[in-house]
């Protein structure tokens, strides 16, 4: 593979496009009016705050369609989006954030943006609202995570207003507040109000109207799911520079300029998203892709001629997320699988393709944490418990299985196919664990979903942070922590540990470095002992831009290469 250096913050060379005519440009070149964007996620929901939407890569696809007060920048950090509005922390006894939406803000259907959107986002993500379940109350909203939102006491909002005041619970100071109400997650409340036949969502939420809240939750959970060929555009208004025009298996997910966008217009009129459910390899070879963002090696041997490609370690953690039921219900069975998993060999052969292994930082050896990234100051000090699982220990795995009372277990590992690197990963684990009496089965499938882990259809998921099939991770580890917290939507393995939850909650509001170090060390020791997942390596991403592309900037994060798609310009 040809490796060309992509420089962050600078315009980058980029290639291979879906072209429909040309636009006049300077210097004798013409701008291509339609760019194909290939990304290895599975577009499943418009709602990035839901479990299905978050795991379906909404952040990488809809970040410039559904905007928020912050977006994930190319280094994984939250960046303010002042086109949406402003957010500032104000003095007070309780942590208080004042949000002010842009006065010109309006959805593509003509409805103004309003603080109703924040109230609904908080209600959905707070964990406060429940409904009757077979064994007692269950969450009404299928939220990916309640991190941060559960610390909010209230959102003050007059329905239809551009202003909201968010007040956190007494004694709580959520340090990562800039991750809240972000791109891809601040959904249009007016659509829901119309669907549930309510004047607005604010009154029902503030009064605790159970019936109306349950109808709001039902729409929030399911009303924005996306199926190719079955798209109701009336419920998909945009608050960003692009809007959805159509979605089909044949023509992809088509995004076009949002004529009502009040900020700088998107520079390319049309972006066609080709996701994991399409023949990405075929699209690349047909030169229908102008921007490509995939797991390194996932497409196998494929020509990237006409594309300037770079493979970099990502902020997502490539890992096995394990079930805590079935054949792996006993912790010793999970430890046995970890002891026979060849983590060093997997890193050596699959974890850093196309780039030289750095001595420190992201990609510097096997990943020893699920929640602490390799380029943080704490990483080396808190991950000592991983040493036991660096090399294969067949004898240890055999003994652990005996302690678990499990004989000759079969472990089914699921992932979204096609993915040649993950297929090779499963094969290597199977070969290594066979000696310990563990049969590892490749349960990858084109229609695989991480929800199958909770349903008992597989025993492990091979994916990125929070089981994401494609782009994942950020410099703030809220999703990583949420994916292991009791009761969270992203916790597909159904791991539950009260001490882990307490540490995660304390870390979210802790700024004393010594306390943070101690808590992180305890947390890592706990996770390596309880083994809800097995981290392998920083997920390597191959990001490529077509020749003649301007403003293509690599982002090996949950937001993917599409984080600034409204700035892309491809000239020929």
C-alpha positions in Angstrom: 0.0 0.0 0.0 1.2 3.4 -0.9 1.8 5.5 2.3 1.6 9.3 2.0 1.8 11.5 5.0 -1.4 13.3 5.9 -0.7 16.4 7.9 -3.3 17.5 10.4 -4.6 21.0 10.1 -3.4 21.3 6.5 -5.1 20.7 3.2 -4.4 17.2 2.1 -4.2 15.4 -1.2 -7.2 13.2 -1.8 -8.8 11.0 -4.7 -11.3 8.7 -6.4 -14.8 10.1 -6.6 -18.4 9.8 -7.6 -18.7 12.5 -10.1 -21.8 14.1 -11.5 -20.7 16.9 -13.8 -18.2 19.6 -12.7 -18.3 23.0 -11.0 -16.1 25.8 -12.1 -13.0 26.4 -9.9 -9.9 28.5 -9.9 -6.6 27.7 -11.6 -8.0 25.8 -14.6 -9.3 23.0 -12.5 -12.9 22.0 -12.0 -14.6 21.1 -8.7 -16.3 17.7 -8.5 -19.8 18.3 -7.2 -20.3 14.9 -5.6 -17.8 13.0 -3.3 -18.1 9.4 -2.3 -17.3 8.8 1.4 -16.6 5.2 2.3 -16.7 4.3 6.0 -16.8 0.9 7.8 -19.7 1.5 10.0 -23.3 0.4 9.7 -25.8 3.3 9.3 -28.7 2.2 11.5 -30.2 5.3 13.1 -30.3 9.1 12.7 -30.2 9.4 16.5 -26.6 9.2 17.7 -27.6 9.3 21.4 -29.4 6.0 21.1 -27.6 2.6 21.5 -28.3 1.7 17.9 -27.2 5.1 16.6 -24.0 5.3 18.6 -23.0 1.8 17.7 -24.0 2.5 14.1 -21.5 5.3 13.7 -23.9 8.2 13.7 -21.0 10.5 14.8 -19.0 9.6 11.7 -21.9 10.1 9.3 -24.2 12.7 10.8 -21.9 15.1 12.6 -22.4 17.8 9.9 -26.1 17.0 9.6 -27.2 17.0 13.2 -25.0 19.6 14.9 -24.4 20.3 18.6 -22.6 22.7 20.8 -19.4 20.7 20.5 -18.0 18.2 18.0 -15.1 15.7 18.2 -12.0 17.2 16.6 -9.3 15.3 14.8 -7.2 14.7 18.0 -10.3 13.4 19.8 -10.9 16.6 21.8 -14.3 18.4 22.1 -14.4 21.5 19.9 -16.9 24.3 20.3 -19.3 24.7 17.3 -20.4 28.4 17.6 -22.6 28.1 14.6 -24.9 26.0 16.8 -24.6 28.3 19.7 -22.5 29.0 22.8 -22.0 27.2 26.1 -20.3 28.6 29.1 -19.8 27.6 32.7 -21.1 30.3 35.1 -20.2 30.8 38.8 -22.6 29.3 41.4 -22.9 26.9 44.3 -24.0 24.2 41.9 -22.2 23.6 38.5 -24.2 25.6 36.0 -23.8 25.8 32.2 -25.6 28.4 30.2 -26.5 27.4 26.6 -27.6 29.9 24.0 -28.6 28.6 20.6 -27.8 30.8 17.6 -30.8 33.2 17.0 -30.6 32.3 13.3 -30.7 28.5 13.9 -33.5 26.7 12.0 -34.0 23.1 10.9 -34.2 22.3 7.3 -38.0 21.9 7.7 -38.3 25.5 8.8 -38.7 24.9 12.6 -36.4 27.0 14.8 -33.9 25.2 17.0 -34.8 25.6 20.6 -34.0 24.6 24.1 -36.7 22.0 23.8 -34.0 19.9 22.0 -31.7 20.1 25.1 -34.5 19.1 27.5 -35.3 16.1 25.4 -31.7 15.1 25.1 -31.3 15.3 28.9 -34.5 13.4 29.6 -33.4 10.6 27.2 -29.9 10.4 28.6 -30.5 11.0 32.3 -31.7 7.6 33.2 -34.5 9.1 35.3 -37.4 8.0 33.3 -38.5 4.4 33.5 -41.4 2.2 32.5 -42.9 -1.0 33.8 -40.9 -4.1 32.8 -41.4 -7.9 33.4 -39.1 -7.8 36.5 -39.8 -4.2 37.6 -39.0 -0.7 36.2 -36.7 -0.5 33.2 -35.3 2.5 31.4 -37.8 4.1 29.1 -35.1 5.5 26.7 -32.6 3.2 25.0 -29.8 5.6 25.6 -26.2 4.6 24.7 -24.9 6.2 27.8 -26.1 8.3 30.7 -22.6 9.6 31.5 -22.8 13.3 32.5 -26.5 13.6 31.8 -27.3 11.6 35.0 -25.4 14.3 37.0 -27.8 17.0 35.7 -30.4 18.1 38.2 -32.5 20.0 35.8 -32.6 21.9 32.5 -34.4 25.2 32.8 -36.1 26.1 29.5 -39.1 28.0 28.3 -40.6 26.0 25.4 -39.4 27.5 22.1 -36.7 29.6 23.7 -33.1 29.8 22.4 -31.8 29.8 26.0 -31.3 26.9 28.5 -29.7 26.7 31.9 -28.3 23.3 32.9 -27.9 22.8 36.6 -25.9 19.9 37.9 -26.7 18.0 41.1 -25.4 19.4 44.4 -21.8 18.3 45.1 -21.2 17.1 41.5 -18.9 18.8 39.1 -18.8 17.0 35.8 -15.4 17.8 34.3 -16.2 16.5 30.8 -19.3 18.7 30.4 -18.2 19.7 26.9 -19.0 16.2 25.7 -22.7 16.8 26.4 -25.3 18.0 23.8 -22.9 17.3 21.0 -22.9 16.7 17.3 -25.0 13.8 16.1 -27.0 13.7 19.4 -29.0 16.9 19.8 -32.2 15.7 18.1 -35.2 17.7 16.8 -37.7 17.8 19.7 -40.4 19.4 17.5 -40.5 16.2 15.3 -41.2 14.1 18.4 -43.8 16.6 19.8 -45.7 16.3 16.5 -45.3 12.5 16.5 -46.7 12.1 20.0 -49.4 14.8 19.4 -48.1 17.1 22.2 -47.7 20.9 22.1 -44.1 20.4 23.1 -41.9 17.9 24.9 -40.8 20.3 27.7 -44.1 20.4 29.6 -44.5 16.6 29.6 -40.9 16.1 30.8 -41.0 18.8 33.4 -44.4 17.6 34.8 -43.4 13.9 34.6 -46.5 13.0 32.4 -45.8 9.3 32.3 -48.0 8.4 29.3 -46.6 11.2 27.1 -43.0 10.6 28.3 -43.3 6.9 27.3 -44.6 7.9 23.8 -41.7 10.3 23.5 -39.3 7.5 24.5 -40.8 5.1 22.0 -40.2 7.6 19.2 -36.7 8.5 20.4 -35.8 4.9 20.5 -37.3 3.8 17.2 -38.6 6.7 15.2 -35.2 7.6 13.7 -34.1 4.1 12.7 -32.8 4.0 9.1 -33.4 1.2 6.6 -32.2 1.6 3.0 -35.2 2.3 0.7 -37.6 3.1 3.6 -36.8 6.7 4.6 -39.4 9.2 5.8 -37.7 12.5 5.3 -40.3 14.4 7.3 -38.8 13.1 10.5 -35.2 13.7 9.4 -34.8 17.5 9.4 -31.2 18.8 9.5 -29.6 21.4 11.8 -26.3 21.3 9.9 -24.8 22.2 6.5 -26.0 18.9 5.0 -29.3 17.1 5.0 -30.4 13.7 4.0 -31.8 13.5 0.5 -32.2 9.7 0.1 -31.0 6.4 1.4 -30.9 3.2 -0.7 -28.8 0.1 -1.2 -28.1 1.0 -4.8 -27.3 4.8 -4.4 -26.0 4.9 -0.9 -26.9 7.5 1.8 -27.1 10.8 -0.2 -26.4 14.1 1.7 -27.0 17.4 0.0 -26.5 21.0 1.0 -29.1 22.2 3.5 -30.5 25.4 2.0 -31.6 26.7 5.4 -28.2 26.3 7.0 -27.3 29.7 8.5 -23.5 29.2 8.7 -21.0 28.9 5.9 -22.5 26.7 3.1 -21.1 23.2 2.6 -18.5 23.6 -0.1 -19.4 20.4 -2.0 -23.0 20.1 -3.0 -23.4 16.4 -2.5 -21.8 13.7 -0.3 -22.6 10.0 -0.9 -22.0 7.8 2.1 -21.2 4.2 1.4 -21.3 2.2 4.7 -20.3 -1.3 5.7 -23.4 -2.8 4.2 -22.3 -1.8 0.7 -19.5 -3.3 -1.4 -16.8 -0.9 -0.1 -14.0 -2.8 -1.8 -15.9 -2.7 -5.1 -16.6 1.0 -4.7 -12.9 1.7 -4.1 -11.8 -0.3 -7.1 -14.5 1.5 -9.2 -13.0 4.8 -8.1 -16.4 5.8 -6.6 -14.8 6.7 -3.3 -13.2 10.1 -2.7 -12.7 9.7 1.0 -12.1 6.4 2.7 -12.0 5.7 6.4 -11.7 2.0 7.3 -10.0 -0.3 9.8 -6.5 -1.0 8.4 -6.5 -4.3 6.5 -10.2 -4.8 6.7 -10.6 -4.8 2.9 -7.6 -7.1 2.3 -5.7 -6.5 -0.9 -7.3 -3.5 -2.6 -5.8 -0.9 -4.9 -5.8 2.6 -3.5 -4.4 4.1 -6.7 -5.5 7.7 -6.9 -5.8 8.0 -3.2 -3.3 9.4 -0.7 -3.6 7.0 2.1 -2.2 6.9 5.6 -2.5 4.2 8.3 -2.5 5.6 11.9 -3.3 4.2 15.3 -6.8 5.2 16.3 -8.3 6.4 19.5 -10.6 3.4 19.5 -9.6 0.3 21.5 -9.7 -2.9 19.4 -11.0 -5.4 21.8 -13.0 -8.5 22.6 -16.1 -7.5 24.6 -17.2 -10.6 26.5 -20.5 -11.9 27.6 -20.9 -12.3 31.4 -23.5 -15.0 30.8 -23.5 -18.4 29.1 -20.3 -20.2 28.7 -18.3 -17.1 30.0 -20.5 -16.5 33.0 -17.8 -17.6 35.4 -15.0 -15.1 35.7 -12.4 -17.9 35.5 -13.7 -18.8 32.0 -13.2 -15.2 30.9 -9.7 -15.3 32.4 -8.9 -18.5 30.6 -9.8 -16.9 27.2 -7.6 -13.9 28.1 -4.7 -16.2 29.0 -4.8 -18.0 25.7 -5.4 -14.9 23.5 -2.0 -14.1 21.8 -2.2 -10.3 22.5 1.5 -9.6 21.6 1.3 -11.7 18.4 -1.9 -10.0 17.4 -0.3 -6.6 17.8 2.9 -7.7 16.0 1.0 -9.1 13.0 -2.2 -7.0 12.8 -2.0 -4.1 15.2 0.3 -1.7 13.4 0.2 -2.3 9.6 1.8 0.3 7.5 3.3 2.4 10.2 6.4 2.1 12.3 5.7 1.2 16.0 6.3 4.3 18.1 8.2 3.9 21.4 5.5 5.7 23.3 1.9 6.9 22.8 -0.9 5.4 20.6 0.1 2.2 18.9 3.1 1.6 21.1 2.6 -2.1 21.8 -0.5 -4.1 22.8 -3.2 -2.0 24.5 -3.4 -2.7 28.2 -6.5 -0.7 29.1 -10.1 -0.3 28.0 -10.5 3.2 29.3 -7.0 4.8 29.5 -5.3 5.7 26.2 -1.7 5.0 25.6 -0.7 8.7 25.1 -2.0 9.8 28.6 0.3 10.5 31.5 -1.4 7.9 33.6 -1.2 5.0 31.2 2.1 3.4 32.2 1.5 3.8 35.9 -2.0 2.2 36.0 -1.8 -0.8 33.7 0.6 -3.1 35.5 -2.1 -5.7 36.0 -2.0 -6.4 32.2 1.4 -7.9 32.3 0.0 -11.3 33.3 -1.9 -11.4 30.0 0.8 -10.2 27.6 1.9 -13.6 26.5 0.0 -16.8 26.0 -0.2 -19.0 29.1 -1.8 -22.3 28.1 -1.2 -23.9 31.4 -2.8 -20.9 33.2 -5.8 -21.0 30.8 -6.3 -24.7 31.4 -6.2 -24.2 35.2 -8.6 -21.3 35.0 -11.1 -23.4 33.0 -10.8 -26.1 35.6 -11.5 -23.6 38.4 -14.5 -22.4 36.3 -15.9 -25.9 36.1 -16.1 -25.6 32.4 -14.9 -28.4 30.0 -14.1 -27.8 26.4 -16.1 -24.6 26.0 -17.0 -23.1 22.6 -16.7 -19.4 22.3 -18.4 -17.7 19.4 -16.8 -14.4 18.4 -19.0 -12.0 16.3 -18.1 -9.0 14.2 -19.4 -7.3 11.1 -18.3 -8.9 7.9 -16.5 -8.5 5.5 -13.4 -7.7 7.6 -10.3 -9.6 6.7 -8.3 -8.2 9.6 -10.9 -9.3 12.2 -11.3 -12.7 10.5 -7.5 -13.1 10.8 -7.7 -12.0 14.5 -10.3 -14.7 15.3 -8.3 -17.3 13.4 -5.2 -16.6 15.5 -7.1 -16.6 18.7 -8.7 -19.9 17.7 -5.4 -21.5 16.9 -3.8 -20.3 20.2 -6.8 -21.3 22.5 -7.2 -24.7 21.0 -4.3 -25.9 23.1 -6.1 -24.9 26.2 -9.3 -26.8 25.2 -11.2 -23.7 24.1 -12.9 -23.9 20.7 -13.2 -20.5 19.2 -15.8 -20.1 16.4 -15.9 -17.3 13.8 -19.4 -16.0 14.1 -18.9 -12.9 11.9 -21.8 -12.0 9.6 -22.8 -9.2 7.3 -25.8 -8.4 9.4 -24.1 -8.8 12.8 -25.0 -6.4 15.5 -23.4 -6.0 19.0 -26.9 -6.5 20.5 -26.5 -10.2 19.7 -24.1 -10.4 22.6 -26.8 -9.4 25.1 -29.2 -11.8 23.3 -26.8 -14.7 23.9 -26.3 -15.4 20.2 -22.5 -14.9 20.5 -20.1 -15.0 23.4 -17.9 -12.1 22.4 -17.8 -9.1 20.1 -14.7 -8.2 18.2 -14.9 -4.4 17.7 -13.6 -1.0 18.7 -14.5 1.0 21.8 -18.1 0.3 22.9 -18.1 -2.6 20.3 -18.2 0.0 17.4 -17.6 -1.7 14.1 -16.0 1.4 12.6 -14.6 4.7 13.8 -14.5 4.9 17.6 -12.8 6.6 20.5 -12.1 10.1 21.7 -9.6 11.8 24.0 -12.2 11.9 26.7 -13.1 8.4 27.7 -16.8 8.8 28.3 -17.9 6.1 25.8 -15.2 3.7 27.0 -16.3 4.0 30.6 -20.0 3.9 29.7 -19.6 0.7 27.8 -18.7 -1.1 31.0 -21.0 0.7 33.4 -24.0 -1.2 34.9 -27.2 -0.8 32.9 -25.7 1.3 30.1 -27.0 0.7 26.5 -23.5 0.2 25.2 -22.7 -2.4 27.9 -23.6 -5.2 25.5 -21.8 -7.8 27.7 -24.1 -6.9 30.7 -21.1 -6.5 33.0 -22.0 -5.1 36.4 -19.7 -4.2 39.3 -20.7 -1.6 41.9 -17.1 -0.7 42.7 -16.3 -0.1 39.1 -19.4 2.2 38.8 -18.5 4.1 41.9 -14.9 4.7 40.5 -16.2 5.8 37.1 -18.6 8.3 38.8 -15.9 9.7 41.0 -13.4 10.0 38.1 -16.0 12.0 36.2 -15.8 14.8 38.8 -12.3 14.4 40.1 -9.4 16.8 39.3 -6.8 15.9 41.9 -4.1 14.1 40.0 -3.0 11.8 42.8 -6.6 10.7 43.5 -7.1 10.2 39.7 -4.0 8.0 39.6 -5.1 5.9 42.5 -8.6 5.5 41.2 -7.5 4.6 37.7 -5.1 2.0 39.1 -7.8 0.4 41.2 -10.1 0.5 38.2 -7.6 -1.3 35.9 -6.8 -3.9 38.5 -10.5 -4.6 38.9 -11.1 -4.9 35.1 -8.2 -7.2 34.6 -9.5 -9.3 37.5 -13.2 -9.4 36.3 -12.3 -9.5 32.6 -15.5 -8.0 31.0 -13.3 -7.4 27.9 -9.9 -8.1 26.5 -8.1 -5.1 25.0 -5.9 -5.9 22.0 -4.4 -2.8 20.4 -5.2 0.8 19.3 -7.5 0.2 16.4 -5.4 1.1 13.3 -7.3 3.2 10.8 -6.5 3.7 7.1 -7.7 7.1 6.0 -7.4 8.1 2.4 -8.3 11.2 0.3 -8.5 11.5 -3.4 -6.0 13.4 -5.5 -7.0 17.0 -5.7 -8.8 17.1 -2.3 -8.6 20.2 -0.2 -9.3 20.3 3.5 -9.2 16.5 4.0 -7.9 16.0 7.5 -7.5 12.6 9.1 -9.4 12.0 12.3 -8.9 8.5 13.8 -11.7 9.0 16.3 -15.5 8.3 16.6 -16.1 11.3 14.3 -14.1 9.7 11.5 -12.8 11.5 8.4 -16.2 13.1 7.9 -15.8 15.4 10.9 -15.4 18.4 8.6 -17.0 17.0 5.4 -18.7 20.4 4.8 -15.2 21.8 4.0 -14.2 19.2 1.5 -13.4 20.4 -2.0 -12.2 18.0 -4.7 -10.7 19.5 -7.8 -9.7 17.8 -11.0 
